[in-house]
Amino acid sequence: MRKFAKFAVWTVVAALVPMLLPLSASAAEGATAGSSLGPALGAGIAIGLAGLGCGIGQGLTAGNTTAGIARNPGAAGSLFVNYILGMVLIESIAIYGLVIAFQLVGKI
């Protein structure tokens, strides 16, 4: 249980850092209070949550594919094709988050 709590804390920290970086960038530019806070925060949240979700999804996919190949090595070819397709679809979610973040940064 203690190991899980440590992992949860680092996961939250890893999710908050990308969310807060746009705020520090807008503060460094000397923006007036509240003028670009919404889009900057939205961009950070978009890319942070997309990256977090994709990392979890890719980890689960890789682990389950590895377990499947370990149980049945003869099915490695068909599992590999499904694995690559799944990774591509998971990574597209991160790209959508990046596109949304760029669109929001363009409004700053």
N, CA, C and O atoms as a MOPAC input file, in Angstrom:
PM7 MOZYME 1SCF
protein

 N      0.82500 1    -1.18900 1     0.00000 1
 C      0.00000 1     0.00000 1     0.00000 1
 C      0.87200 1     1.25700 1     0.00000 1
 O      0.53800 1     2.24800 1    -0.64800 1
 N      1.97100 1     1.21200 1     0.71700 1
 C      2.84400 1     2.38000 1     0.79600 1
 C      3.49300 1     2.67500 1    -0.54900 1
 O      3.68900 1     3.83500 1    -0.91000 1
 N      3.82300 1     1.62700 1    -1.28300 1
 C      4.42200 1     1.78600 1    -2.59900 1
 C      3.42400 1     2.43400 1    -3.55600 1
 O      3.79800 1     3.27300 1    -4.37600 1
 N      2.13600 1     2.03700 1    -3.44800 1
 C      1.09800 1     2.62800 1    -4.29100 1
 C      0.91400 1     4.10300 1    -3.97700 1
 O      0.72300 1     4.90600 1    -4.89000 1
 N      0.96800 1     4.47600 1    -2.70800 1
 C      0.81000 1     5.88100 1    -2.32600 1
 C      1.94700 1     6.72200 1    -2.89400 1
 O      1.72100 1     7.84200 1    -3.35200 1
 N      3.15400 1     6.19400 1    -2.86800 1
 C      4.29600 1     6.90200 1    -3.42900 1
 C      4.12900 1     7.06500 1    -4.94200 1
 O      4.42900 1     8.12200 1    -5.49500 1
 N      3.64700 1     6.00900 1    -5.60400 1
 C      3.39800 1     6.07700 1    -7.03700 1
 C      2.31200 1     7.10200 1    -7.35000 1
 O      2.42400 1     7.84900 1    -8.32200 1
 N      1.26400 1     7.13900 1    -6.53000 1
 C      0.17000 1     8.08500 1    -6.75600 1
 C      0.64800 1     9.52500 1    -6.60800 1
 O      0.23300 1    10.39300 1    -7.37700 1
 N      1.49900 1     9.78800 1    -5.64900 1
 C      2.01700 1    11.13200 1    -5.45100 1
 C      2.85500 1    11.55700 1    -6.65700 1
 O      2.71500 1    12.67700 1    -7.14800 1
 N      3.72000 1    10.67200 1    -7.13000 1
 C      4.55000 1    11.01800 1    -8.29900 1
 C      3.71600 1    11.16500 1    -9.55800 1
 O      4.05400 1    11.96400 1   -10.43100 1
 N      2.63700 1    10.41100 1    -9.66700 1
 C      1.74500 1    10.55000 1   -10.81500 1
 C      1.06500 1    11.91100 1   -10.80100 1
 O      0.94900 1    12.55800 1   -11.84200 1
 N      0.61900 1    12.34600 1    -9.64300 1
 C     -0.01700 1    13.66300 1    -9.53400 1
 C      0.99000 1    14.76200 1    -9.83300 1
 O      0.66100 1    15.72900 1   -10.52100 1
 N      2.19800 1    14.63000 1    -9.33300 1
 C      3.23500 1    15.62900 1    -9.60700 1
 C      3.55000 1    15.66400 1   -11.09800 1
 O      3.68800 1    16.73900 1   -11.68100 1
 N      3.66400 1    14.49200 1   -11.71200 1
 C      3.95500 1    14.43300 1   -13.14400 1
 C      2.81400 1    15.00700 1   -13.97200 1
 O      3.05300 1    15.51100 1   -15.06900 1
 N      1.59300 1    14.94500 1   -13.48200 1
 C      0.46100 1    15.52200 1   -14.20700 1
 C      0.36400 1    17.02700 1   -13.98500 1
 O     -0.06900 1    17.75300 1   -14.88000 1
 N      0.75800 1    17.50500 1   -12.81500 1
 C      0.63000 1    18.92800 1   -12.52500 1
 C      1.71400 1    19.77600 1   -13.17400 1
 O      1.46200 1    20.93200 1   -13.51300 1
 N      2.89700 1    19.24000 1   -13.35300 1
 C      3.99400 1    20.03100 1   -13.93000 1
 C      3.65200 1    20.53000 1   -15.33000 1
 O      3.81200 1    21.72400 1   -15.58200 1
 N      3.18500 1    19.67600 1   -16.27000 1
 C      2.82600 1    20.21800 1   -17.58500 1
 C      1.64900 1    21.17600 1   -17.54100 1
 O      1.51800 1    22.04200 1   -18.40600 1
 N      0.79100 1    21.02600 1   -16.53900 1
 C     -0.35100 1    21.93400 1   -16.43200 1
 C      0.07400 1    23.32400 1   -15.98000 1
 O     -0.54200 1    24.31500 1   -16.37200 1
 N      1.10500 1    23.41100 1   -15.17300 1
 C      1.50600 1    24.69100 1   -14.61000 1
 C      2.54000 1    25.42900 1   -15.45100 1
 O      2.74200 1    26.62600 1   -15.24700 1
 N      3.19800 1    24.75800 1   -16.38500 1
 C      4.19700 1    25.42000 1   -17.21500 1
 C      3.62800 1    26.57600 1   -18.04100 1
 O      4.27600 1    27.62100 1   -18.10800 1
 N      2.45100 1    26.45300 1   -18.67500 1
 C      1.92500 1    27.60500 1   -19.40600 1
 C      1.63900 1    28.80000 1   -18.50700 1
 O      1.73400 1    29.94400 1   -18.95300 1
 N      1.29400 1    28.55300 1   -17.26000 1
 C      1.04500 1    29.66300 1   -16.33500 1
 C      2.31900 1    30.44200 1   -16.06200 1
 O      2.30300 1    31.67200 1   -16.01200 1
 N      3.42300 1    29.72700 1   -15.88600 1
 C      4.67700 1    30.42600 1   -15.63900 1
 C      5.14200 1    31.16000 1   -16.89100 1
 O      5.76300 1    32.21800 1   -16.79100 1
 N      4.85000 1    30.61600 1   -18.06000 1
 C      5.22700 1    31.29300 1   -19.30500 1
 C      4.43200 1    32.57800 1   -19.47800 1
 O      4.98400 1    33.59300 1   -19.90200 1
 N      3.14900 1    32.54800 1   -19.15600 1
 C      2.35200 1    33.77000 1   -19.30200 1
 C      2.73200 1    34.79600 1   -18.24100 1
 O      2.63000 1    35.99900 1   -18.48500 1
 N      3.16800 1    34.34100 1   -17.07100 1
 C      3.59900 1    35.27700 1   -16.03300 1
 C      4.92600 1    35.92900 1   -16.41200 1
 O      5.16000 1    37.09200 1   -16.08300 1
 N      5.78800 1    35.19400 1   -17.09400 1
 C      7.07700 1    35.73600 1   -17.49800 1
 C      6.92200 1    36.79700 1   -18.58300 1
 O      7.76400 1    37.68800 1   -18.70200 1
 N      5.84900 1    36.71000 1   -19.37900 1
 C      5.62400 1    37.68300 1   -20.42700 1
 C      5.03600 1    38.98100 1   -19.88800 1
 O      4.94000 1    39.96400 1   -20.62200 1
 N      4.65000 1    38.99900 1   -18.64700 1
 C      4.08700 1    40.20200 1   -18.05400 1
 C      2.64200 1    40.42800 1   -18.44000 1
 O      2.20300 1    41.57400 1   -18.53200 1
 N      1.89800 1    39.37300 1   -18.66600 1
 C      0.50000 1    39.49400 1   -19.04500 1
 C     -0.30700 1    40.03600 1   -17.86800 1
 O      0.03200 1    39.81500 1   -16.70500 1
 N     -1.37300 1    40.74300 1   -18.19500 1
 C     -2.22700 1    41.25500 1   -17.13600 1
 C     -2.94000 1    40.09300 1   -16.47800 1
 O     -3.09900 1    39.02700 1   -17.07300 1
 N     -3.36400 1    40.30700 1   -15.25500 1
 C     -3.96500 1    39.23400 1   -14.47900 1
 C     -5.25300 1    38.75800 1   -15.13400 1
 O     -6.16900 1    39.54700 1   -15.36500 1
 N     -5.31900 1    37.48100 1   -15.42900 1
 C     -6.53100 1    36.89300 1   -15.95200 1
 C     -6.72300 1    37.01600 1   -17.44800 1
 O     -7.67500 1    36.44500 1   -17.98000 1
 N     -5.85800 1    37.73900 1   -18.15400 1
 C     -6.08700 1    37.93900 1   -19.57900 1
 C     -5.85300 1    36.67300 1   -20.38300 1
 O     -6.59300 1    36.40000 1   -21.32900 1
 N     -4.84500 1    35.89700 1   -20.02900 1
 C     -4.55900 1    34.67700 1   -20.78100 1
 C     -4.51000 1    33.46000 1   -19.86200 1
 O     -3.96000 1    32.42000 1   -20.22500 1
 N     -5.07300 1    33.59300 1   -18.70400 1
 C     -5.01600 1    32.49400 1   -17.75200 1
 C     -5.83700 1    31.29600 1   -18.21500 1
 O     -5.38500 1    30.15800 1   -18.08300 1
 N     -7.02300 1    31.52300 1   -18.75000 1
 C     -7.89700 1    30.42800 1   -19.17100 1
 C     -7.29300 1    29.57100 1   -20.26600 1
 O     -7.17600 1    28.35700 1   -20.10000 1
 N     -6.90100 1    30.18200 1   -21.39800 1
 C     -6.30800 1    29.35700 1   -22.45200 1
 C     -4.99700 1    28.69100 1   -22.03600 1
 O     -4.72400 1    27.56000 1   -22.44000 1
 N     -4.19100 1    29.37500 1   -21.23900 1
 C     -2.92100 1    28.77900 1   -20.79600 1
 C     -3.17200 1    27.59000 1   -19.88500 1
 O     -2.51700 1    26.55500 1   -20.01200 1
 N     -4.10600 1    27.73300 1   -18.98000 1
 C     -4.44300 1    26.62200 1   -18.09100 1
 C     -5.07700 1    25.47900 1   -18.86700 1
 O     -4.78800 1    24.31100 1   -18.60400 1
 N     -5.94500 1    25.81000 1   -19.82500 1
 C     -6.57700 1    24.77900 1   -20.64300 1
 C     -5.56300 1    24.00600 1   -21.47300 1
 O     -5.67200 1    22.78900 1   -21.62500 1
 N     -4.56300 1    24.72800 1   -22.01500 1
 C     -3.52900 1    24.06000 1   -22.81000 1
 C     -2.71300 1    23.11000 1   -21.94000 1
 O     -2.40500 1    21.99200 1   -22.35100 1
 N     -2.37100 1    23.55200 1   -20.75400 1
 C     -1.60700 1    22.68900 1   -19.84700 1
 C     -2.39400 1    21.46400 1   -19.41900 1
 O     -1.85600 1    20.35900 1   -19.35800 1
 N     -3.66500 1    21.66500 1   -19.12400 1
 C     -4.50000 1    20.53600 1   -18.71400 1
 C     -4.69200 1    19.56900 1   -19.88200 1
 O     -4.66200 1    18.35300 1   -19.69400 1
 N     -4.88800 1    20.11100 1   -21.09300 1
 C     -5.12000 1    19.25000 1   -22.26000 1
 C     -3.93300 1    18.33100 1   -22.51300 1
 O     -4.10700 1    17.12200 1   -22.66700 1
 N     -2.74600 1    18.88600 1   -22.55800 1
 C     -1.58300 1    18.05600 1   -22.87800 1
 C     -1.17900 1    17.19100 1   -21.68000 1
 O     -0.68600 1    16.07800 1   -21.86000 1
 N     -1.38400 1    17.69100 1   -20.47600 1
 C     -1.03800 1    16.91400 1   -19.28800 1
 C     -1.90900 1    15.67800 1   -19.12800 1
 O     -1.39900 1    14.58300 1   -18.88900 1
 N     -3.21500 1    15.84500 1   -19.25600 1
 C     -4.11500 1    14.71000 1   -19.11000 1
 C     -4.02000 1    13.75300 1   -20.29200 1
 O     -4.13700 1    12.53900 1   -20.12400 1
 N     -3.80800 1    14.30100 1   -21.49300 1
 C     -3.64000 1    13.41900 1   -22.65600 1
 C     -2.38700 1    12.56400 1   -22.50100 1
 O     -2.40700 1    11.36700 1   -22.78700 1
 N     -1.31600 1    13.17000 1   -22.05400 1
 C     -0.08300 1    12.40900 1   -21.84500 1
 C     -0.21900 1    11.38900 1   -20.73600 1
 O      0.27900 1    10.27000 1   -20.85900 1
 N     -0.88100 1    11.75500 1   -19.66300 1
 C     -1.07500 1    10.82900 1   -18.54800 1
 C     -1.93200 1     9.64100 1   -18.96900 1
 O     -1.59800 1     8.49000 1   -18.68900 1
 N     -3.03000 1     9.93100 1   -19.63900 1
 C     -3.91100 1     8.85200 1   -20.08000 1
 C     -3.24500 1     7.92600 1   -21.09100 1
 O     -3.41300 1     6.70800 1   -21.03600 1
 N     -2.49700 1     8.50900 1   -22.00300 1
 C     -1.81600 1     7.68600 1   -23.01500 1
 C     -0.71200 1     6.84300 1   -22.38700 1
 O     -0.50400 1     5.69900 1   -22.79200 1
 N     -0.01500 1     7.38200 1   -21.42000 1
 C      1.01900 1     6.60400 1   -20.74100 1
 C      0.44300 1     5.40200 1   -20.02200 1
 O      1.01200 1     4.31100 1   -20.06600 1
 N     -0.68100 1     5.60100 1   -19.36200 1
 C     -1.33700 1     4.48800 1   -18.67700 1
 C     -1.83300 1     3.46100 1   -19.69000 1
 O     -1.65900 1     2.25800 1   -19.50000 1
 N     -2.45000 1     3.94300 1   -20.76600 1
 C     -2.95900 1     3.02900 1   -21.79100 1
 C     -1.86600 1     2.24100 1   -22.47300 1
 O     -2.02100 1     1.04600 1   -22.72600 1
 N     -0.75900 1     2.90100 1   -22.77300 1
 C      0.34000 1     2.19800 1   -23.42500 1
 C      0.98500 1     1.18800 1   -22.48500 1
 O      1.39400 1     0.11200 1   -22.92200 1
 N      1.07700 1     1.51200 1   -21.23400 1
 C      1.63400 1     0.56700 1   -20.27000 1
 C      0.77100 1    -0.67700 1   -20.13300 1
 O      1.28600 1    -1.79400 1   -20.09600 1
 N     -0.53500 1    -0.48700 1   -20.05700 1
 C     -1.44000 1    -1.63500 1   -19.96800 1
 C     -1.39700 1    -2.47800 1   -21.23800 1
 O     -1.39700 1    -3.70800 1   -21.17600 1
 N     -1.36200 1    -1.81300 1   -22.38100 1
 C     -1.32200 1    -2.54000 1   -23.64800 1
 C     -0.03800 1    -3.34500 1   -23.78500 1
 O     -0.07600 1    -4.51500 1   -24.16500 1
 N      1.08200 1    -2.73600 1   -23.48300 1
 C      2.36300 1    -3.43700 1   -23.59900 1
 C      2.44000 1    -4.60100 1   -22.61300 1
 O      2.91200 1    -5.68300 1   -22.96200 1
 N      1.98400 1    -4.38300 1   -21.40400 1
 C      2.02500 1    -5.45500 1   -20.40500 1
 C      1.14300 1    -6.63300 1   -20.77500 1
 O      1.55200 1    -7.78700 1   -20.64400 1
 N     -0.06400 1    -6.34600 1   -21.23500 1
 C     -0.97100 1    -7.43800 1   -21.59600 1
 C     -0.51100 1    -8.16600 1   -22.85800 1
 O     -0.68800 1    -9.37900 1   -22.96700 1
 N      0.07300 1    -7.44500 1   -23.80800 1
 C      0.59300 1    -8.10500 1   -24.99800 1
 C      1.76900 1    -9.00800 1   -24.63800 1
 O      1.87600 1   -10.12700 1   -25.13800 1
 N      2.64000 1    -8.52100 1   -23.77700 1
 C      3.77500 1    -9.33200 1   -23.34900 1
 C      3.30800 1   -10.58500 1   -22.60900 1
 O      3.85500 1   -11.67000 1   -22.80800 1
 N      2.31100 1   -10.43200 1   -21.77000 1
 C      1.77200 1   -11.59100 1   -21.05600 1
 C      1.13600 1   -12.58800 1   -22.02300 1
 O      1.26900 1   -13.79900 1   -21.84700 1
 N      0.44500 1   -12.07500 1   -23.04500 1
 C     -0.17200 1   -12.95900 1   -24.03500 1
 C      0.85800 1   -13.72500 1   -24.84300 1
 O      0.68100 1   -14.91100 1   -25.12300 1
 N      1.93800 1   -13.04500 1   -25.21800 1
 C      2.99800 1   -13.72300 1   -25.97000 1
 C      3.71100 1   -14.74300 1   -25.08100 1
 O      4.12000 1   -15.80100 1   -25.55900 1
 N      3.85900 1   -14.43600 1   -23.81000 1
 C      4.50600 1   -15.37300 1   -22.89600 1
 C      3.66300 1   -16.63000 1   -22.71300 1
 O      4.21200 1   -17.72300 1   -22.57000 1
 N      2.34900 1   -16.49300 1   -22.71500 1
 C      1.47100 1   -17.65700 1   -22.55300 1
 C      1.37400 1   -18.48500 1   -23.82400 1
 O      1.28500 1   -19.71200 1   -23.77200 1
 N      1.39300 1   -17.79700 1   -24.98400 1
 C      1.24400 1   -18.50600 1   -26.25300 1
 C      2.20200 1   -17.89700 1   -27.27300 1
 O      1.80900 1   -17.00500 1   -28.02500 1
 N      3.43600 1   -18.35400 1   -27.31300 1
 C      4.41700 1   -17.77300 1   -28.23400 1
 C      4.04000 1   -17.92400 1   -29.70300 1
 O      4.50500 1   -17.14900 1   -30.53900 1
 N      3.21500 1   -18.89700 1   -30.02900 1
 C      2.80200 1   -19.09500 1   -31.41400 1
 C      1.91000 1   -17.98000 1   -31.93000 1
 O      1.81300 1   -17.78200 1   -33.14100 1
 N      1.26000 1   -17.25200 1   -31.04200 1
 C      0.36100 1   -16.17100 1   -31.44400 1
 C      1.06800 1   -14.82300 1   -31.47400 1
 O      0.41100 1   -13.78500 1   -31.56000 1
 N      2.37800 1   -14.82200 1   -31.40600 1
 C      3.12500 1   -13.56500 1   -31.33300 1
 C      2.90200 1   -12.69000 1   -32.56200 1
 O      2.83800 1   -11.46700 1   -32.43900 1
 N      2.78300 1   -13.28700 1   -33.73300 1
 C      2.59600 1   -12.50500 1   -34.95500 1
 C      1.29500 1   -11.72900 1   -34.95800 1
 O      1.28700 1   -10.53100 1   -35.24200 1
 N      0.18800 1   -12.40000 1   -34.64200 1
 C     -1.10200 1   -11.70300 1   -34.64000 1
 C     -1.21300 1   -10.73800 1   -33.46200 1
 O     -1.84400 1    -9.68800 1   -33.57900 1
 N     -0.60400 1   -11.08600 1   -32.33100 1
 C     -0.63100 1   -10.16700 1   -31.19400 1
 C      0.18700 1    -8.91300 1   -31.49200 1
 O     -0.17800 1    -7.81600 1   -31.07000 1
 N      1.28300 1    -9.07300 1   -32.21100 1
 C      2.12900 1    -7.92700 1   -32.51400 1
 C      1.39600 1    -6.92900 1   -33.41000 1
 O      1.51100 1    -5.71900 1   -33.21400 1
 N      0.65100 1    -7.42700 1   -34.38200 1
 C     -0.11500 1    -6.53800 1   -35.26900 1
 C     -1.15700 1    -5.76900 1   -34.46300 1
 O     -1.30300 1    -4.55800 1   -34.63000 1
 N     -1.86800 1    -6.45400 1   -33.60600 1
 C     -2.86600 1    -5.77600 1   -32.76700 1
 C     -2.20800 1    -4.81000 1   -31.79700 1
 O     -2.76200 1    -3.75100 1   -31.49900 1
 N     -1.02900 1    -5.16800 1   -31.30200 1
 C     -0.29000 1    -4.29700 1   -30.38400 1
 C      0.09300 1    -2.98500 1   -31.07300 1
 O     -0.10600 1    -1.90600 1   -30.51600 1
 N      0.63900 1    -3.08500 1   -32.27600 1
 C      1.04400 1    -1.87100 1   -32.99100 1
 C     -0.17100 1    -1.01500 1   -33.30900 1
 O     -0.12100 1     0.20500 1   -33.15100 1
 N     -1.26600 1    -1.63300 1   -33.75600 1
 C     -2.48100 1    -0.87900 1   -34.05200 1
 C     -3.01600 1    -0.19200 1   -32.80100 1
 O     -3.43600 1     0.96300 1   -32.85600 1
 N     -3.00100 1    -0.89500 1   -31.68400 1
 C     -3.45100 1    -0.29600 1   -30.42600 1
 C     -2.57800 1     0.86100 1   -29.99200 1
 O     -3.08900 1     1.87600 1   -29.51900 1
 N     -1.25900 1     0.72900 1   -30.14400 1
 C     -0.34800 1     1.81600 1   -29.77900 1
 C     -0.57000 1     3.04200 1   -30.65300 1
 O     -0.50600 1     4.17200 1   -30.16900 1
 N     -0.82700 1     2.82500 1   -31.92400 1
 C     -1.08600 1     3.95300 1   -32.82900 1
 C     -2.35800 1     4.68000 1   -32.41300 1
 O     -2.38800 1     5.91000 1   -32.38600 1
 N     -3.40100 1     3.93600 1   -32.09100 1
 C     -4.65600 1     4.56500 1   -31.68500 1
 C     -4.51500 1     5.27800 1   -30.33900 1
 O     -5.09500 1     6.34500 1   -30.13800 1
 N     -3.76600 1     4.70600 1   -29.44100 1
 C     -3.53700 1     5.36000 1   -28.15000 1
 C     -2.73000 1     6.64000 1   -28.34500 1
 O     -3.02900 1     7.66300 1   -27.72900 1
 N     -1.71600 1     6.58500 1   -29.19300 1
 C     -0.87200 1     7.76300 1   -29.41700 1
 C     -1.64100 1     8.87900 1   -30.11800 1
 O     -1.31400 1    10.05400 1   -29.95500 1
 N     -2.66000 1     8.51700 1   -30.89800 1
 C     -3.45600 1     9.55900 1   -31.55600 1
 C     -4.18100 1    10.41800 1   -30.52700 1
 O     -4.44800 1    11.59100 1   -30.78800 1
 N     -4.50000 1     9.86400 1   -29.37500 1
 C     -5.14300 1    10.65000 1   -28.32300 1
 C     -4.18400 1    11.72600 1   -27.82300 1
 O     -4.59800 1    12.85800 1   -27.57400 1
 N     -2.91900 1    11.38100 1   -27.67600 1
 C     -1.92900 1    12.37700 1   -27.25500 1
 C     -1.77700 1    13.46100 1   -28.31200 1
 O     -1.59100 1    14.63100 1   -27.97600 1
 N     -1.85300 1    13.09000 1   -29.57400 1
 C     -1.74400 1    14.08400 1   -30.64100 1
 C     -2.95400 1    15.00700 1   -30.62300 1
 O     -2.81100 1    16.20700 1   -30.86000 1
 N     -4.14800 1    14.47400 1   -30.34800 1
 C     -5.33000 1    15.33100 1   -30.22000 1
 C     -5.14700 1    16.32600 1   -29.07400 1
 O     -5.48800 1    17.50100 1   -29.21300 1
 N     -4.61900 1    15.86900 1   -27.95900 1
 C     -4.34800 1    16.77500 1   -26.84000 1
 C     -3.34400 1    17.85100 1   -27.21200 1
 O     -3.48500 1    19.00200 1   -26.79800 1
 N     -2.32800 1    17.48700 1   -27.99100 1
 C     -1.32900 1    18.45700 1   -28.43700 1
 C     -1.94900 1    19.48400 1   -29.38100 1
 O     -1.64100 1    20.67200 1   -29.28800 1
 N     -2.81000 1    19.04400 1   -30.28000 1
 C     -3.48600 1    19.96700 1   -31.19800 1
 C     -4.37200 1    20.93300 1   -30.43100 1
 O     -4.38000 1    22.12900 1   -30.72300 1
 N     -5.11100 1    20.43600 1   -29.46100 1
 C     -5.96200 1    21.30900 1   -28.64100 1
 C     -5.10300 1    22.30800 1   -27.88300 1
 O     -5.46000 1    23.48300 1   -27.79000 1
 N     -3.97800 1    21.86100 1   -27.34100 1
 C     -3.09300 1    22.76700 1   -26.61200 1
 C     -2.55000 1    23.85500 1   -27.53400 1
 O     -2.49500 1    25.02000 1   -27.14000 1
 N     -2.14600 1    23.49400 1   -28.75800 1
 C     -1.65700 1    24.49700 1   -29.70300 1
 C     -2.75200 1    25.48800 1   -30.07600 1
 O     -2.47700 1    26.67900 1   -30.22400 1
 N     -3.97800 1    25.02300 1   -30.22900 1
 C     -5.06400 1    25.93300 1   -30.55600 1
 C     -5.32800 1    26.89600 1   -29.39800 1
 O     -5.60800 1    28.07400 1   -29.61900 1
 N     -5.24200 1    26.40200 1   -28.18700 1
 C     -5.46500 1    27.27600 1   -27.03500 1
 C     -4.31100 1    28.25000 1   -26.83900 1
 O     -4.53300 1    29.39900 1   -26.45700 1
 N     -3.09900 1    27.81300 1   -27.09300 1
 C     -1.94100 1    28.70900 1   -26.97600 1
 C     -2.02900 1    29.80400 1   -28.04000 1
 O     -1.57900 1    30.92600 1   -27.80600 1
 N     -2.60100 1    29.49400 1   -29.20200 1
 C     -2.77600 1    30.49700 1   -30.24300 1
 C     -3.73200 1    31.61600 1   -29.84200 1
 O     -3.71200 1    32.68700 1   -30.45000 1
 N     -4.56000 1    31.39000 1   -28.84300 1
 C     -5.49000 1    32.41400 1   -28.37100 1
 C     -4.88200 1    33.33200 1   -27.32300 1
 O     -5.49600 1    34.32300 1   -26.93000 1
 N     -3.68300 1    33.00700 1   -26.87300 1
 C     -3.03900 1    33.81900 1   -25.83300 1
 C     -2.47800 1    35.08200 1   -26.46000 1
 O     -1.89200 1    35.91000 1   -25.76200 1

